[in-house]
Amino acid sequence: MTESEGNKNEDCHAANGVKPGRNGMVKNHHHHHQYQKQEKVYHAACNGELYSRPFIESFEETPMLVAVLTYMGYGILTIFGYLRDFMREWKIEKCHIAREREEQKDFVPLYQDFENFYTRNLYMRIRDSWNRPICSVPGATFDLAERSSNDYNWTFEYTGRVVKDVINLGSYNYLGFAENTGACATAAGEVTVKLGVGVASTRQEMGNLDRHEELEKLAASFLGVESAMAFGMGFATNSMNIPAIAGKGCLILSDELNHASLVLGARLSGSTIRVFKHNNMQSLEKLLRDAIVHGQPRTHRPWKKILILVEGIYSMEGSIIRLPEVIALKKKYKAYLYLDEAHSIGALGPNGRGVVEYFGLDPKDVDVMMGTFTKSFGAAGGYIGGRKDLIDYLRNHSHSAVYATSMSLPVVEQIITSMKCIMGKDGTTIDECELKLMRGSKWTDVIFFQASK
Ligand SMILES: Cc1ncc(COP(=O)(O)O)c(C=O)c1O
C-alpha cells in the first residue's frame, strides 16, 4: 500500500469514526454536528467500498454521580469486609462459608484469597438484588419465586408465593419465540410425541434426520448462502469449528471484546492470536498490514491464512460491527472473515437477516457466517453458513459435527417454525409488521444492552 493510500484511509476513519473513545465508542454529543459529515463519508468510497446506509451509534455515558456512588459503596463494603474477616479470625463472628477443615489448614486454599473475600463479604450481602429464581418462560415479563432470608442472604427459604409479571431485562428472547404456547411450542410438542426428544447418535452415524436437513436448507436460504450446517450448541459452534478452519501457521485477528466461545476456539486452533481494539478499524488495519509485511515470527514466511473474528452485535456493549469497513479491509489484505451473528440474526436488518442485511451487503463477502439459535429463535444450538465446499469440509472435520450428538428434534422444530415465521413462510402466525415492530422497539434495544454473555 502506498503512503498516499494510507493517508486516505486514515482520513476516512477519522471522519466516520468521529474520533472514537476507548473501545472505539463515541460519545453522544458528537453526533449532532457530525451527522452530515458521517453520512457523506459513508456514502462515499471508504476503503474502496460503497454501502447503502449511514452508520451512527451512540452510547450513554455513566453519570458521574452513579459512578462515584458505586465505587464508594464498593469501597465501604471492602473496608467492612476486612473488619469482619478480622472478627471471624478471632471467632468473634461466625463464618458461614465453606472452609478447609482444621487438619487441612496447611493446604492451598480452595478459592483464591480475593475471590473468597469477595464472595464472603460483598457478593453474599447483595446477591438477592439480582439472583432471583425464575419460575416461568423468559418472556417480556416473567414470574419469580419469592424467598426470604433470616441470615443476611447466606440461606433462603421459599415462601411459596409467586411474584407475577416482573419486567425481564436479562434474557435474550429478542422476538418472543421462547414461549410455552403458540406455533413454535405446538410444533415442538407434536414432534416430541411423534419422534421423541433424544436422537441418540451423531450426524455422521444414525442421527441425520430429514428435519435436520430441512433446517439447514432453510437456514441457508434465510442467510442467502450456498449451504449451512446446524450444531447442537452455540458455544461449541465457535469453539469447535474455528480449530477446523485455522491451525498452526495461521494468524487470527480477534476483536478485544469477542465472546468467550470465539476466544476458546481461537486458542484451541493453535494459531497465533493478535487482538485489535474493539470495533477500531485503524487497529485492525495496523495488525493486517504488519502481518503482511513481517509474516510469521522468526521465519518471516507468509501466514498460511489470516482469519478475522468479529461479532455482529456485541452483547454486553450493544455495539454494531463496522462491517463494511471490515469487509473492505479483508478484501484489501486478502484475509478471511468469520462473523458471529449470535445477537444480530433475526433481530437486525429489515427482514431480520442480521448485520449483513442491515448494511445492505452481500453475504458472499463474509467467508464464515456463524450464529446461534438461542436468541431470536428462542431455541438452542448454532449454525455455520457459507460456501458449499466450506460446509462440506466442516461436516467431516469439525469435532462438533463428528463427535457430538445431533440436535434434539423439538429444538429443530422450534427453530424451523420461528425461522419460517420471520421469513413470512409460515402462513399467518405473526405478521411482518409485528416483527418489524418487535425488532425496532425500545424493548429490543434494552434487551441488547442487558443480555448477559
Ligand atoms: C457472541 C456469542 N457467540 C456465541 C455464544 C454462545 O451461544 P450459546 O449460548 O447458544 O451456546 C454467545 C452466547 O451468548 C454469544 O453471545
The ligand as an ORCA input file, in Angstrom:
! r2SCAN-3c Opt
* xyz 0 1
  C     -21.477    -13.754     20.534
  C     -21.852    -15.089     21.081
  N     -21.419    -16.207     20.455
  C     -21.721    -17.430     20.916
  C     -22.491    -17.600     22.051
  C     -22.776    -18.985     22.564
  O     -24.036    -19.343     22.212
  P     -24.982    -20.345     23.041
  O     -25.391    -19.574     24.271
  O     -26.074    -20.548     22.088
  O     -24.214    -21.564     23.362
  C     -22.978    -16.484     22.722
  C     -23.814    -16.642     23.916
  O     -24.482    -15.831     24.399
  C     -22.650    -15.186     22.230
  O     -23.062    -14.087     22.860
*
